Amino acid sequence: MTMRLIEHIEEKLNLGLMAQQCASGDIRFSHAARLVEIVLKDAGAEVTADEIYSGMFSGDDVSVSDVIEVVGLILSAVFPETKKKAPSASKKPKRKT
C-alpha cells in the first residue's frame, strides 16, 4: 500500500468512515466495490466498480460478512497496527523502597 494509492482512494472514499462502518457491520456495498476497483486497478487489473458490484450479486452468495472481510483486509493494509517495542533488557525497572 503506497501513499499514492491511499491518496487516490481518499479522493473517492472516506477511509476513516469505511473503517467505522466495517467495524460496526454497516458497510456500503457500492463503496466496497469502488474500494476494490481502485486497489485492483492499481495492481494492473482492468475492472470497473460496476463489474465488481455486479459480481457481488451474481448468485455466488456474497454475504455482508464476505464484503466486510475483504474491506477489512484492504483497510488493514491502509491502517497497519503499530508495533509496540519490547522492553529493553538494559533498562531495569525502578525498585520501590
C-alpha positions in Angstrom: 0.0 0.0 0.0 1.6 3.2 -1.1 0.8 6.8 -0.1 -0.1 7.5 -3.7 -2.7 4.7 -3.6 -4.0 5.8 -0.3 -4.4 9.4 -1.5 -6.1 8.1 -4.7 -8.6 6.1 -2.6 -9.2 9.1 -0.3 -10.1 11.2 -3.3 -13.1 8.9 -3.8 -13.9 7.5 -0.4 -13.6 8.3 3.3 -11.4 5.6 4.7 -12.0 6.5 8.3 -15.7 6.3 7.8 -15.3 3.0 6.0 -13.3 1.6 8.9 -16.0 2.6 11.4 -18.7 1.1 9.1 -16.7 -2.1 8.7 -16.2 -2.4 12.5 -20.0 -2.0 13.0 -21.0 -4.3 10.2 -22.7 -1.4 8.3 -20.6 -1.4 5.1 -21.9 0.1 1.9 -21.6 -2.4 -1.0 -21.2 0.4 -3.5 -18.3 1.9 -1.5 -16.7 -1.6 -1.1 -16.9 -2.1 -4.9 -15.3 1.2 -5.5 -12.5 0.4 -3.0 -11.8 -2.9 -4.6 -11.8 -1.4 -8.0 -9.2 1.2 -7.1 -6.9 -1.3 -5.4 -7.2 -3.8 -8.3 -6.6 -1.1 -10.9 -3.5 0.0 -9.1 -2.3 -3.6 -9.3 -2.9 -3.5 -13.1 -6.3 -5.2 -13.4 -8.8 -3.9 -16.0 -12.0 -3.9 -14.0 -14.8 -1.4 -13.1 -16.7 -0.8 -9.9 -19.8 -1.8 -11.8 -18.4 -5.2 -12.6 -17.3 -5.7 -9.1 -20.7 -4.6 -7.7 -22.5 -6.8 -10.2 -20.3 -9.7 -9.2 -21.3 -9.3 -5.6 -24.8 -10.3 -6.6 -24.2 -12.7 -9.4 -25.5 -15.7 -7.5 -22.3 -16.6 -5.7 -24.0 -15.8 -2.4 -21.6 -13.0 -1.3 -22.7 -12.1 2.2 -22.2 -8.9 4.1 -19.6 -10.7 6.2 -17.7 -11.5 3.0 -17.7 -7.9 1.9 -16.6 -6.8 5.4 -13.8 -9.3 5.3 -12.4 -8.0 2.0 -12.8 -4.4 3.0 -11.2 -5.2 6.4 -8.2 -6.8 4.7 -7.7 -3.7 2.5 -8.1 -1.3 5.4 -5.6 -3.3 7.5 -3.1 -2.5 4.7 -4.1 1.2 4.9 -4.0 1.3 8.7 -1.4 -1.2 9.8 -1.2 -1.8 13.5 1.7 -0.1 15.3 4.3 -2.4 16.7 5.0 -2.0 20.4 8.6 -2.0 21.4 9.6 -4.8 23.8 11.2 -3.5 27.0 14.9 -3.2 26.6 17.0 -5.7 28.6 19.4 -2.9 29.5 16.7 -0.9 31.3 15.8 -2.3 34.7 12.6 -1.4 36.3 12.9 1.0 39.2 12.5 -0.6 42.6 10.3 0.9 45.2 11.9 1.3 48.6 
